[in-house]
């Protein structure tokens, strides 16, 4: 790892020129800096530092027309084609609600913003990129052939910060919270779990009992959870793709959760990656990063919410998948049958 105190913006740009085909995230890791610092080093060289707050960015994104929205965690990349619209601001949580672009936004983590123009083998790539205080990517918006370039040019002026420095200070990265259980409160957990009327109440319950999501799953037992084999996610995607089922698939980091609602049609596995390659939705999933998978049942006012949830070795949530339950498009019964068919974790395996 490089000594970040010795890397100037010139050094970083030289590294970018030396390894032009390395993804920004991978090159930043190689250099021992954050992705935001790598991108900011090009300020004035195809990068404009901009207001990162979603109240500024989301209305701006709406004027760009059709784009690609990208949200990722270490083990999964979630990409959706569509147009931004129907933005609902909020101090602690905000939303974009369209059929294609469906986001849950946590503004406190939208700290550093960049407008990026980058030459690629396919031509000039334009994107809006948002990073958290540690310089990790929160959300990215990539322009497409049909996007409005006049609006892009206007946004470079209206969103630009006065500070266009190529040097960027970042905070220390907060580690993923390890699984946290409270076995002495197990009966309270089970009793309160039965009383849930909305899935959003679950995390508040965990917090009240001094647990977190994965810690609660590890002790709850049947009928609330069932530990699945790590390859159950791959089997789930394969079965959904072979059916006419519609699902909701969530991938989210601290600052943004991105949701796909609809079918999955085309799977293209490649080495460790499982890839959904549909015209308006792509998912890139590192199967080798999946350490725990849980089938979870939560009661709601509209019936049971059944999910398949995958976690990495540090306890970080990779993805969640539910059966679509919209009026006239209720796939929850078929989804439950599919989840019931997924393989259990083998005897003697962890957790």
C-alpha positions in Angstrom: 0.0 0.0 0.0 1.3 3.5 -0.8 1.9 6.1 1.8 -1.1 8.4 1.2 0.7 11.4 2.8 3.3 11.3 0.0 0.8 11.1 -2.9 0.1 14.4 -4.5 -2.7 14.9 -7.1 0.0 14.8 -9.7 1.1 11.4 -8.4 -2.4 10.1 -8.5 -3.0 11.3 -12.1 0.3 9.7 -13.1 -0.9 6.4 -11.6 -4.2 6.7 -13.5 -2.3 7.2 -16.7 -0.1 4.2 -15.9 -3.0 1.9 -15.2 -5.7 3.2 -17.5 -7.8 0.0 -17.5 -8.0 -0.5 -13.8 -11.3 0.5 -12.3 -11.1 3.5 -10.0 -12.1 1.5 -7.0 -9.4 -1.1 -7.6 -6.7 1.5 -8.4 -7.6 3.5 -5.3 -7.1 0.4 -3.2 -3.8 -0.4 -4.9 -2.6 3.2 -4.1 -3.9 3.0 -0.5 -6.3 6.0 -1.0 -10.1 6.4 -1.2 -11.9 6.3 -4.5 -13.0 9.9 -3.9 -9.4 11.1 -3.6 -8.5 9.3 -6.8 -11.4 11.0 -8.7 -10.8 14.4 -7.1 -7.2 14.4 -8.2 -8.5 15.1 -11.7 -10.3 18.3 -10.6 -9.7 20.7 -13.5 -8.8 17.7 -15.7 -12.2 16.4 -16.6 -13.6 16.5 -13.0 -15.7 19.2 -11.4 -16.3 19.1 -7.7 -20.0 19.7 -7.0 -22.6 20.0 -4.3 -23.2 16.5 -3.1 -26.5 16.9 -1.2 -29.4 15.0 -2.7 -31.6 18.0 -2.6 -29.3 19.6 -5.2 -28.4 16.4 -7.1 -31.7 14.6 -7.5 -33.6 17.6 -9.2 -30.5 18.0 -11.4 -30.5 14.4 -12.3 -34.2 14.6 -13.4 -33.1 17.1 -16.1 -30.7 14.7 -17.7 -33.3 12.3 -19.1 -32.5 8.6 -19.4 -29.4 7.6 -17.5 -27.9 4.6 -15.6 -28.1 4.6 -11.8 -25.5 2.6 -9.9 -25.3 1.6 -6.2 -22.8 -0.9 -4.9 -21.3 -2.6 -1.9 -18.1 -4.6 -1.9 -19.8 -7.8 -3.2 -22.6 -6.5 -5.4 -23.2 -3.8 -8.0 -26.8 -2.8 -8.8 -27.4 -0.9 -12.1 -30.7 0.4 -13.4 -31.6 2.2 -16.6 -34.3 4.9 -16.3 -35.0 8.6 -15.7 -35.0 10.2 -12.2 -38.3 11.7 -11.1 -40.6 11.9 -8.1 -37.9 13.0 -5.6 -39.1 13.1 -1.9 -36.6 15.1 0.2 -36.1 14.4 3.9 -33.6 15.5 6.6 -32.8 11.9 7.6 -34.1 9.9 4.7 -35.2 10.8 1.2 -36.5 8.8 -1.8 -36.7 8.6 -5.5 -39.8 6.7 -6.5 -40.2 5.6 -10.2 -40.8 2.3 -11.8 -37.2 2.1 -12.9 -35.2 4.3 -10.5 -36.2 3.4 -6.9 -33.9 4.7 -4.2 -33.8 5.2 -0.4 -31.3 8.0 0.4 -29.6 8.9 3.6 -28.4 12.5 3.1 -25.9 12.6 5.9 -23.6 10.3 4.0 -23.7 12.3 0.7 -20.5 14.3 1.4 -18.3 14.6 -1.7 -19.7 15.1 -5.2 -18.0 15.0 -8.6 -19.0 15.5 -12.2 -16.7 13.3 -14.2 -15.8 13.2 -17.9 -13.5 10.3 -18.8 -12.3 9.0 -22.1 -13.0 5.3 -22.6 -12.8 2.8 -25.5 -16.5 3.5 -26.1 -16.0 7.3 -26.1 -16.4 10.1 -23.6 -18.1 8.8 -20.4 -20.0 11.3 -18.3 -21.1 10.6 -14.7 -22.3 12.2 -11.5 -20.5 10.5 -8.5 -21.2 10.8 -4.8 -18.9 9.6 -2.0 -19.2 9.5 1.8 -16.9 11.1 4.4 -14.4 8.3 4.0 -14.4 8.7 0.2 -16.3 5.5 -0.5 -18.8 5.5 -3.4 -22.4 6.0 -2.4 -24.2 6.5 -5.7 -23.3 7.1 -9.3 -25.3 8.3 -12.3 -24.0 7.6 -15.8 -25.2 9.4 -18.9 -26.4 7.4 -21.9 -26.6 8.2 -25.6 -30.1 9.7 -25.1 -29.2 11.9 -22.1 -29.5 15.7 -22.3 -26.0 17.0 -22.9 -27.1 20.7 -22.8 -28.4 20.1 -19.2 -25.1 18.4 -18.3 -23.3 21.5 -19.4 -25.6 23.7 -17.4 -25.2 21.5 -14.3 -21.4 21.9 -14.5 -22.0 25.6 -13.8 -24.9 25.5 -11.3 -23.6 22.6 -9.1 -19.9 23.5 -9.1 -18.4 24.3 -5.7 -16.0 27.3 -5.3 -13.4 24.8 -4.0 -12.1 23.0 -7.0 -9.0 21.7 -5.2 -7.5 18.4 -6.4 -6.6 17.5 -2.9 -9.4 15.9 -0.8 -9.4 15.2 2.9 -11.4 12.1 4.0 -12.4 10.7 7.4 -11.4 7.3 8.7 -13.6 4.5 7.3 -16.0 3.1 9.9 -15.9 -0.7 10.0 -18.9 -2.8 9.3 -20.7 -3.5 12.6 -20.1 -7.1 13.6 -23.1 -9.3 14.3 -24.6 -8.3 17.7 -26.9 -10.6 19.6 -28.4 -10.6 23.1 -29.4 -14.2 23.9 -30.8 -13.1 27.3 -33.4 -11.1 25.4 -34.3 -13.9 23.0 -37.9 -14.4 24.2 -38.5 -10.6 24.0 -37.2 -10.6 20.5 -39.5 -13.5 19.5 -42.5 -12.0 21.2 -42.0 -8.5 19.7 -41.2 -10.1 16.3 -44.7 -11.7 16.2 -46.2 -8.2 16.8 -44.5 -6.5 13.8 -46.9 -4.9 11.3 -44.3 -3.4 9.0 -40.8 -4.6 8.0 -39.4 -1.2 8.8 -40.2 -1.8 12.5 -37.6 -4.6 12.6 -34.5 -2.5 12.8 -36.0 -0.4 15.5 -36.8 -3.6 17.5 -33.2 -4.7 17.1 -31.9 -1.4 18.3 -34.1 -1.4 21.3 -32.8 -4.8 22.3 -29.1 -3.9 21.6 -28.8 -6.2 18.7 -28.4 -5.7 14.9 -30.0 -7.5 12.0 -27.6 -10.4 11.5 -27.2 -10.9 15.3 -31.0 -11.2 15.7 -31.2 -13.7 12.8 -28.5 -15.9 14.3 -30.5 -16.5 17.5 -34.2 -16.1 16.5 -34.7 -19.6 15.1 -37.8 -21.1 13.5 -40.4 -19.9 12.4 -38.7 -16.6 12.0 -35.5 -17.5 10.1 -33.8 -20.4 8.4 -30.1 -20.6 7.6 -29.5 -21.3 4.0 -26.5 -22.6 2.1 -24.3 -19.9 0.6 -25.1 -21.1 -2.9 -28.8 -20.6 -2.2 -28.6 -17.1 -3.7 -27.3 -18.5 -7.0 -30.1 -21.1 -7.0 -32.7 -18.4 -6.1 -31.6 -16.2 -9.1 -31.6 -19.2 -11.4 -35.1 -20.2 -10.4 -36.5 -16.7 -10.6 -35.0 -16.3 -14.1 -36.6 -19.6 -15.2 -40.0 -18.4 -14.0 -42.4 -15.5 -14.7 -42.0 -14.3 -11.1 -41.5 -10.6 -10.2 -39.3 -9.8 -7.3 -37.8 -6.8 -5.5 -34.0 -6.9 -5.2 -32.3 -4.5 -2.8 -28.6 -3.5 -2.7 -27.5 -0.7 -0.4 -24.7 0.9 1.4 -24.8 3.4 4.3 -26.0 6.3 2.0 -28.2 4.7 -0.6 -30.4 1.6 -1.2 -31.3 0.8 -4.8 -34.2 -1.4 -5.7 -35.0 -3.4 -8.8 -38.7 -4.4 -9.1 -39.7 -6.8 -11.8 -38.5 -9.9 -13.6 -35.0 -11.4 -14.0 -34.4 -13.0 -17.4 -30.7 -13.4 -18.3 -28.0 -14.8 -16.1 -24.4 -14.9 -17.3 -22.1 -16.4 -14.7 -18.4 -15.6 -15.1 -15.8 -17.1 -12.7 -16.7 -15.8 -9.2 -19.4 -13.5 -10.5 -23.0 -14.1 -11.1 -24.4 -11.5 -13.5 -27.9 -10.5 -14.3 -27.7 -8.9 -17.8 -31.2 -7.6 -18.7 -31.8 -4.6 -20.9 -32.7 -2.2 -18.0 -31.3 -4.0 -15.0 -27.8 -5.4 -14.3 -26.6 -7.1 -11.1 -23.0 -8.1 -10.6 -22.7 -10.4 -7.6 -19.5 -11.9 -6.1 -20.7 -15.4 -5.1 -17.4 -16.1 -3.3 -18.0 -13.2 -1.0 -21.3 -14.6 0.3 -20.7 -16.0 3.8 -24.2 -16.3 5.3 -27.7 -16.5 3.7 -31.0 -16.4 5.7 -34.6 -16.9 4.7 -36.5 -14.5 6.9 -40.2 -14.2 7.7 -41.7 -10.9 9.1 -45.4 -10.3 9.7 -47.0 -7.2 8.2 -50.5 -5.8 7.8 -50.5 -7.2 4.3 -49.4 -10.7 5.2 -46.0 -12.3 5.7 -42.9 -10.6 4.1 -40.5 -13.4 3.1 -37.0 -12.4 2.2 -33.7 -14.0 1.2 -30.8 -12.0 2.6 -27.1 -12.5 2.0 -24.2 -11.3 4.2 -20.4 -11.1 3.8 -17.8 -12.5 6.2 -17.7 -9.2 8.1 -21.5 -9.2 8.6 -22.3 -6.6 6.0 -25.5 -7.0 4.1 -25.0 -7.8 0.4 -28.5 -8.0 -0.9 -32.2 -8.6 0.1 -34.8 -10.1 -2.2 -38.6 -10.2 -1.7 -41.5 -11.4 -3.8 -43.4 -8.6 -5.4 -46.7 -8.0 -3.6 -48.3 -5.1 -5.6 -52.0 -5.2 -6.2 -52.7 -7.2 -9.4 -49.0 -8.4 -9.4 -48.9 -10.5 -6.2 -46.1 -13.0 -6.6 -45.6 -13.6 -2.9 -47.2 -17.1 -2.9 -44.9 -18.3 -5.7 -42.0 -16.6 -4.1 -42.6 -18.3 -0.7 -42.7 -21.7 -2.5 -39.4 -20.9 -4.2 -37.8 -19.8 -0.9 -39.1 -23.0 0.8 -37.3 -25.0 -1.8 -33.9 -23.5 -1.2 -31.2 -25.6 0.4 -30.6 -25.4 4.2 -27.2 -24.8 5.6 -25.4 -28.1 5.9 -25.1 -29.8 9.3 -21.9 -28.7 11.1 -21.5 -25.6 8.9 -21.5 -22.1 10.3 -23.4 -20.1 11.4 
